Amino acid sequence: MKNNLFEIGAKLENMTSDKNGRLITKDIPNNDSIQTHQQPLVFKREKRNGKVVTIVGRFMCDDEEKKKVLKLLKSKLGCGGTIDNEWLELQGELQEKIKEVLIKNGWKFRK
C-alpha cells in the first residue's frame, strides 16, 4: 500500500516534490545544521601494556574537526594521541585536564 504524502490539514506552502514524487520540505533542518559541540562527550579509561589510555568520544564531526581537537589536546597537555573512528585516544590519565580544555572551547560532557 502506498503512503500518502499529503494529509488533511497539511501545510503545503513549504512543501514540494521532486521528479520522483518524493516530498521535499524547506522548514525541516538538516542534521548538518546542528552544532557538533552540543553533543555530550564521555570518558573511558583503559590499561594497555600496563599504561593508562584515556578515551574521549563520541565526536560526531568530520575528520578535519577531529584532527583539530586532537592537535589542540596534544599541544595543551603534552601527550601523545590518535583518532579511532569517533573516539580520541590520549596517553595518560588526563580526564580532568581534557575536560577543562574542551569546556573552554565550547564542548559539553555528560554528568
C-alpha positions as CSV (number, residue, x, y, z in Angstrom):
1,M,0.0,0.0,0.0
2,K,1.4,3.4,-1.0
3,N,1.5,6.1,1.7
4,N,0.0,9.5,1.0
5,L,2.5,12.3,1.0
6,F,-0.2,14.9,2.0
7,E,-2.7,14.6,4.7
8,I,-5.8,16.6,5.6
9,G,-4.7,19.9,7.2
10,A,-1.1,19.7,6.0
11,K,0.7,22.9,5.3
12,L,1.5,22.9,1.6
13,E,3.3,26.2,1.2
14,N,6.8,25.0,2.2
15,M,6.4,21.5,0.5
16,T,7.3,20.5,-3.0
17,S,8.0,17.2,-4.6
18,D,10.9,16.2,-6.8
19,K,10.6,14.4,-10.2
20,N,10.3,11.0,-8.5
21,G,7.4,12.2,-6.4
22,R,9.3,12.4,-3.1
23,L,8.3,15.1,-0.6
24,I,10.8,17.9,-0.1
25,T,10.2,20.4,2.8
26,K,12.1,23.6,3.3
27,D,11.3,24.1,7.0
28,I,12.9,20.8,8.4
29,P,16.5,21.4,9.5
30,N,19.2,19.1,8.3
31,N,21.4,17.2,10.7
32,D,24.4,19.3,9.4
33,S,22.9,22.5,11.0
34,I,23.1,21.0,14.5
35,Q,26.2,22.2,16.2
36,T,28.6,19.3,16.8
37,H,29.8,20.9,20.1
38,Q,26.4,20.3,21.6
39,Q,26.7,16.5,21.7
40,P,27.7,15.3,25.1
41,L,31.1,13.6,25.4
42,V,32.0,10.7,27.7
43,F,35.3,9.3,29.0
44,K,36.6,5.7,29.0
45,R,39.8,4.5,30.8
46,E,41.8,1.5,29.6
47,K,45.1,-0.1,30.5
48,R,47.3,-1.2,27.7
49,N,50.6,-2.9,28.4
50,G,50.4,-1.5,32.0
51,K,49.9,2.1,30.8
52,V,46.7,4.1,31.1
53,V,44.9,5.4,28.0
54,T,42.1,8.0,28.2
55,I,39.5,7.7,25.6
56,V,37.1,10.6,24.8
57,G,34.2,10.5,22.5
58,R,32.0,10.2,20.5
59,F,32.9,13.1,18.2
60,M,30.2,13.2,15.6
61,C,32.0,15.6,13.2
62,D,34.2,15.4,10.1
63,D,37.8,14.2,10.2
64,E,39.2,17.7,9.9
65,E,37.4,18.8,13.1
66,K,38.6,15.7,15.0
67,K,42.2,16.4,13.9
68,K,42.0,20.0,15.1
69,V,40.6,18.9,18.5
70,L,43.3,16.2,18.8
71,K,46.1,18.6,17.9
72,L,44.7,21.1,20.5
73,L,44.7,18.5,23.3
74,K,48.1,17.1,22.4
75,S,49.7,20.5,22.4
76,K,47.9,21.8,25.6
77,L,48.5,18.6,27.6
78,G,51.9,17.5,26.2
79,C,50.9,13.9,25.5
80,G,50.5,11.6,22.5
81,G,47.3,10.5,21.0
82,T,45.4,9.2,18.0
83,I,42.0,9.1,16.4
84,D,40.0,5.8,16.4
85,N,36.7,6.3,14.5
86,E,34.7,8.8,16.6
87,W,37.0,8.4,19.7
88,L,40.2,10.3,20.6
89,E,42.7,8.2,22.5
90,L,45.3,10.1,24.6
91,Q,48.2,8.6,26.6
92,G,47.9,9.0,30.3
93,E,45.2,9.6,32.9
94,L,44.1,13.1,31.8
95,Q,40.3,13.2,32.3
96,E,40.1,16.4,34.3
97,K,42.6,18.2,32.2
98,I,40.9,17.2,28.9
99,K,37.6,18.3,30.4
100,E,38.9,21.7,31.3
101,V,40.4,22.3,27.8
102,L,37.3,21.2,25.9
103,I,34.9,23.1,28.1
104,K,36.8,26.3,27.4
105,N,36.4,25.5,23.7
106,G,32.6,25.0,23.9
107,W,32.2,21.2,24.3
108,K,29.8,19.6,26.7
109,F,30.1,16.5,28.9
110,R,27.7,14.1,30.4
111,K,27.4,14.4,34.2
